[in-house]
Amino acid sequence: MSARAYKQMTFDDRVIIENQLNVPGVTLKQITQILNRDGKTIRYEIKGHRCVFLRANQRNKCGRQNSCETVRLCTHCITGLCKFCRFNNCNDLCSKFVSDPHCEKLDRFPFVCSNCSELGKCKMPKYFYKAQHAQAERDSNVRVWKTGPQKSEAEMKPIIEAFQDGVSRGIAPAVIIHENSLDLSVSTSYRYIHHRHMGAVMPIDLKRAVRYAPQDRSSPKTTPVNYDFLKGRKYEDFCSALLTWSPTVNIWEMDTVIGKKGTEKCVLSLLFRKTNLQLYFLLESRTELEVQRVMDGIKLYLGPKCFSETFTVILTDNGSEFQDPVNLETDPNTGEKLISIFYCDPRHSEQKGKCEKNHEHFREMVPKGADMTPLTRNDIRSVSNNVNNYPRRDLNFKTPLALSMDLLSKKVFELNRLQSLNLNQVNLTPIIR
């Protein structure tokens, strides 16, 4: 016999089952061999889709009438058992009434009355398997399952409340489900939202809805310039050195986040690879001098030793604001080299992908194209607090700040005045438009 079929039962299969159940002496094994399916599948199909048939002129419609001993349910019967009553309303009066037939023969194969020897004289309701009825039930079940939540209104209420509160504060569905211990998968939550089963939560309210535009790849590629400052600092040099470094070495990724075109203010970001902690610093312009000013301020605040131990290695891109690595690496007072800076290959932002990915959370509060001119240092510190206290699914729903507490000096957190927040205090919604 060939391997069994692991696919849904078709209408033709159900017709075969119906026909075989009308064959005298048929066994379950014979049907399984014909359909090449497991016996359990056939049993579930018959018992799950069998239907009750009753003669239209039959007075007693109860499935327990063979064993019934009830008497005097109504005033019409003075003597005798109610199962012989000629008044139809007795079925409505009896508390023990059941519509399904209660018969020991129906507890075993074939589970229907088709081949019963007493079929002609039995007065009870009958079980029959009809292919057309079974297929209609199957199709109805599939449609109902796809059209709405498989939960009651009471079960959906806390889910809807949690999503309405979380989505309004820019929290992702995965985090909402984890923090509220909801009995719901992430994919199902998105399906509920897109089919309008989450109350006031709409697809447009999701964190990244309609945020991505098609990339224009028609522009010609330019040949990268081989700057002198890249010597010994290219990405291939970084990868070679990575093999020799201790696992405890701190590696950071650095980038700038720009605002509306034509404006000067932007933000310098530094991401700690081990925990995704990302620090933000406001720049008055996207220039070497501004980056140097911020980095010198960090060196002064942390001190040479702490700065060297914290920002041991920094990986950044070839932006014009980072093209003076010597001043960024050295102590401004002594000229001593404190850290090492490496550069990604041109047009390969994925080489510092964690930094790029984490900017999505920054953009939730400072949208792309927004004018950063009104931003203050306190605004940037607020953004940093919200982003670094936001649980991440890839961090097992821990926050970058919590994971960094034992790895970095407390003075590093003071650079952005970071403090621990619970999820109810986190709000990843735009602070400027």
N, C-alpha and C positions, 0 to 999 in steps of 0.2 A: 504493500500500500504506500502511496506517495505521502510526502510530508503534509501535515494538516494545514489547512488554510487559516491564517491569522488575519482575517479581514471581516468587515461587518457582513451580517447575513443579508442577503438580497431577497426581493419578492419571489423570485424563482425558487430559492431555497425554502421559503415558507410554503409555497404551493406544494412542493415535494413532501414536506412534513404533513400538511393537511391530507394529502392523498394517502400517504403511508399509514396514518392513524386510522383510516377507514378500511385497511386491509386486515382481515381476520388473522389473529395470532402474531401480528408483527411485533418485533422486539426492538428495544432501544439500540442494541448493537447493530441491527440491520440498518437503521436510519443513520447511525453515525458512519457506517461504511459507505452508504450511498452519498452522503454529503461531505465525507472526509473531514468531520469535525468531532470535537471532544464530546463525550456524553453529557458532561455538565452543561455545555452550551445548549444542547437540545432540551435538556430538562428545564433550564432557566427560561428558554424561549417559550415552551409549551405552558409552563405554570405562570409565567409573567404576562402572557397575552391571551390566555384562554378566556372565554366570555360566557356569561350565563344566558341560557335560552329558556323561555317559558311560553307555554301555550297561551294565546290571548284570552281564551275563555276559561282558563283555570282559576278556580275560586281561591284555593289555598296556595299562596305563593311562597310559603316559608320553606327554608332549606332544612329545618329540623323536624318536619312533620312526622317522619317515621318513628322518632323517639319521643314525640311531644305527649305530655300527659295533662296539659292545661285544660281547665274546665270553667265554664260560666264567666267568660269575659264580657259578655253582653246580656241584655235582658231577653234576647230572642231565643237563646238556647236554655231550655228549662232543665234538660238532662243531656247526658252524653258529652263526648270530648269536643273541644273547640276546633280540632283539626278537621272535623267533619262538618263544620258549620257552613251554611250556604250563604252567609252574609259577608260581603267583601271587606267590610270595615273591621273585621276581626284582626286582619293583618296589621292595621294601624293601632289597635288597642293593646296588642300583646307586647310587653317589654322584652320578651325573649326572641322576637322576630328577627330572622336573618335572611338575606336574599341569596347568599351562596349556599349550595347544597352541602350538607354534612353527611359524608359517606366515606367509610373506611377504604373503599376501593379507589377513591380519588387521591389517596395518600401515596400511591405507588404508580409506576408506569402502567398505562399511558397518561394518567392524570386527567383524562377526559372520559366522557360517556360514550364515545363513538362505537366501541366494540363490546359494550356491556351486554351480557346475555339477558338482562332484565330491562333493557332500554324501552321495549314496547309497552310494558305494564307499569313501570315506575312513574309515580305521580309527582316526584320532587322536581325542582328546577334542575336543568342539565348544564354540564360544562361541555363546550365544544371549542375546538381550535379552528379558526378561519383565517386563512392567509391574508385576505384583504383587510380584515379587522386588525390583525397583528401589525401589518405594514402601516396602516393609518395611525395606530397608537405610537409606533416607533417614530414616524415622521412628526407627529405632534409633540412628542417628548423632546426631540432635537430642536424644534422651533422654539418651544417654551424655554429650554435651557439657554438658548442663544439670545433671547430677547430681554432678559432681565436678571437681577441678582438672585442667586440661589440661597437667599437668606430672608428671614422674616423681617417685618418692619422694626420689631424690637431689637433684632440683631444688627440691623443696618443703622439704627439711630446713633450709637456711640461711634461707629465708623465714620458716618457723615460729619458728626460734630468735630471729631479729631481732624479730619481732612479740611474742613472749612477753616478751622483755627490755624492749622499748620501751613496750608497753602497760602493763606493771607499773609503769613510771615516769611514766605519764601523757602519753606522747608520742603525737601524732596519727599515723594511718596514712600520710598524705601525707609527713610529715617522716621517718618510719621508712623509707619507700621511697626517698626522696631521699638520706638520709645513708648508707644501706647499698647504694645503687646497685642496687636489686632490679629484676628484669625483670618488673614487675607494675604494673598501673594501680591507681589509688586505688579506683575503683568495683569492680574485681575483688577487691581485698583485702577490702572490706566484704562482698561476696557470699560469699567464702570463710569469713569469720568467722561470718556469719549461718547458713551451712550446716555449721558445725562442722568446717571443714577446716584450722584453724589451731592444732592441738594443744590446749593448755589455755586459749587465748584464747577468751573467750565474749563475745557481744554486750553483756552487762551490764558487762563490763570496759572498754568504750570510754569515752572522756573525757566524752561528753555523753549517755550512755544514760540513759533514763528521768529526765531532768533537767527537762523542760519540762512544765508543767501548763497546762491550758486557762485562758485569761484570762476573768475575769468582766467582761463588758461591760454588765451589766444596771444597774449603779449610775448614777444621774443625773449629768450633767456639772455642775460648779460654775462659776460665773462668776469669772474671775480678778480679783484685786484690783489696781488700778493704783497701785502703790507709787511714791513720789516718787523713790526711788533708781534707778528704771529710766529716768528721763529722760536721753536721749542715750546710753543703754547697752543698748537693745533689740537683738534679733537683726537687725532691718532696718537699724539703725545700724551694726552689725558688718558686714553685707553691703555697705553703701555704702562704708564705710571700707576694706574689703578690696580694692576696685577701685583705691584710691589708694596702698596700701602697696607697698613693694618686695617682690619674691619672697623676699628674704633675711630678712624679718621673722619672728621666732619666735612661733608661735601655739601656745598650750597649751589643753587642756581640763581643767576641774577638777570634781570630784565627791566625794561621800562614800559609802563602802561600809559599810552597817550590819550588825550581827550579829543575835543572837537578840532578839526583841521583849522589852522590859522591861529590857534591859541598857544600860549607858551607853557602854562603849567602842566605838569605830568607827575607820575609817581614812579619811584624806584622800588622794585620788589626784590626781596631776597628769600629764597625758599630752602628750608632745611630738608634734604632728601630723605632722611631716616623717618621723619614723622609728618612731613607736609606742612610743618609750621612755616608761615609766610609773613615776613615783616614788610611794612610799607613806609616809605619816606617821601614827603612832598618835595618836588623839585620846582623851582621857579621857571626853569627852562630845560630843555633836553640837550645839555651841553656837557663837555668834559669837566668844566669848572664846577658845575652844580653837583655832578656825581662825586667829584673830588671833595667838595665841601661836606657833603653828607658822610662820606667814608671817613674823612678826617675827624668829623664830630663823633662817629662811632668809636674810632680808635681812642680819642681823648676820654670818652665816657667809660669805656671798658678797661682801658689801660693796655699797653702793648702785649702783655702776657695773656690776658683773658681774650683779647681780640685774636691773637695768633692761634690759641687753642680752640676758639669757637669757629672762626671763619678760615679754617686751615686751607681749604681748596674751594675756589669759586669757578663755576663754569658759566660762561655768558655768550652772547652773540657778537657779531662784528659791527654793532652799531657805532656810529661816530662818537657817541658819548662815553664809550668804553675803550677808546683807542690809546689810552695812556696807562698801560698796566703797571709800569714801574712806580708811578706815584701812588697807585691804588694798593700795591703790594707792600710798600715800605713805610717805615715810621717817619713822619714828617720832621721829627726832631733829630733823630740819629741816622736816618738813611738805612737802618737795618731792615732786611727783608723779613716780613712777618708771615705772609701768606703766599699762595701760588694761584695765579689766574690762568684759565685756559679758555679757548674760544671754539665754538661750534663751527662746523663747515657751513659755508654760505647756503642759504635756502634749505637748511635742515633743522628747523625748530624742534623736530621730534627728539633731537639729541639732548634737549633740556625739556622734555615733554611734561615732567611733573609741574614745572613752573608755569608752562603754557596752560596746562589743564586747570591748575588752581586759579588762574586768572578768571575762570568762568564765575567763581564765587565773588570775586572782586567786582566783576561786571554786573552782577545782580544788584549791587548797591550803587555802583557808578557805571551806568550803561555805556556801551560803546557809542562814540559820537557825542557824548554829553560834554558840555563846557566845564572844565575843572577849575576855572578861574575863581569861583566862589569858595572852593574848598579850603579849609583851614587844617592845621595840624590835629586839632581835636576831632575833626571829621574823619581824618585818616586813621587816627587811633581807634575811633568807634568802629570803622570798617574792619580794622584788624582784629578787634575784640570779637566781633560777630563771626567773621570768617574762621578764626582759629578756635572758636568754641562750637563750631558746627560739626556734628558727628559725621564720619565718613563710612560708607558701606565697606570700602576696601581696607579700612582700619578696624574692622569688626565693630563698627559703630562707636568707636572711641573718638575723642577730639584730638587734633594736632597739639593743642596746648597741654592736655593731660598727659599725652605720651612724651612730651618734651621736658616735663618737669624734672625728671631725674637725669636728663642727658645734657642740659645746658645750665649755665650760670643764671641765677635770678636776675642779674643785671641785664641779661639779654632781653628778658621779658619787659624790663622797665623801659627799653628803647621805644616800645609802643604802648607802654602802660597797660600791659595785658593782665587781666584778672579772670578767674574762672567764672563762667556763667552757666546756668542750667538751660535746657532747651527752650523753656518758656520765656527766657529773657533774650533769646537769639531772634533777630529780625533781619532777614536778608531781602529787604525791599529797597527800591531806589531812594537815595537821599537827595539826588539831583536829577533833573530831567534834561 
